[in-house]
Amino acid sequence: ILMVLLVLFWSRISAAAPVLGFTMARFEESPIHFRDTACIERSTHMNASENTYAYPNGIAGPAPEPAPGDDAADSRLRRIMGDDGMDRLANATVMVLGLGGVGSSCVEALVRGGVGRLVLIDRDVVSPSNVNRQVIAFQSTMGRRKIDVMREMCLDINPNVHVVTKHSFVLAETFDELYAECLEECDGCIDFVLDCIDTISTKIFIAEFAQKHGLRLISAMGAANKLQPEYLRASDLYETVNDPISRIMRKECRKRGIKHLRVVYSCEQPVPVPVREGASRSERSNLGTASYMPPMMGQMIAAETLRAIAHVGEFAD
């Protein structure tokens, strides 16, 4: 009987060997290997569907009770930003120019990140073409002013945030007056200006304005015709590569003597998209946008801003 069992066992192993070998070969060829053993260990302990916890001794039971204060909206933030950092964020004012795919996601991250006052400027309304990438675009918000939808979202996240809104175009001809008006409403202090608009000529003017007035500015470069989020970068404008908007910005900023400009951009080569037959150049029908690229760019801009204000990470004192 023992010999029969050994023969059956060996035959099963032999039959499975090619399959196992193929599976392991495919795994070794994969460019993505998960090596975070801490995450793997934690995932084996927690059963999310049943809200139970498998303790190291093998006994299952209720998940551990959260520590005192863990239920506060800023408890997770406070651990990583620190009390001083959270105080700085609560007292900070950030101006966001443009509430499109980049700007709307950026604002969401800022308000969730603890920024106390936001200045939001946009003239547009929510339209069907916004649905693929803008956090404020729902069937229920179609036709509404973006600043109104974004303000409601901010207050729904944090009822204590102070939101200043301007239903206005961001134009070089009127920006001086617009900025002065916002500055007055913000007690004379705006800590960061975040450029999330599309018009290159206005972006150049904003960069020039920021250098002249000593403003801290971060500018979004192009997210259109890009597919690979791993190519997103935060850098100085003069270190950018493979980005058409950055190339124009570098040339024009040099002409104007702009020495530095912090930007978020993608160094991926743009994906070629054919122009729609019969479309005029102004329609920009050869520009496509992935649902995730503008929001991730906005989140990266928010990340730079939050760390800088809180003095954490590379911005630590």
Disulfide bonds with the S-S distance in Angstrom:
none
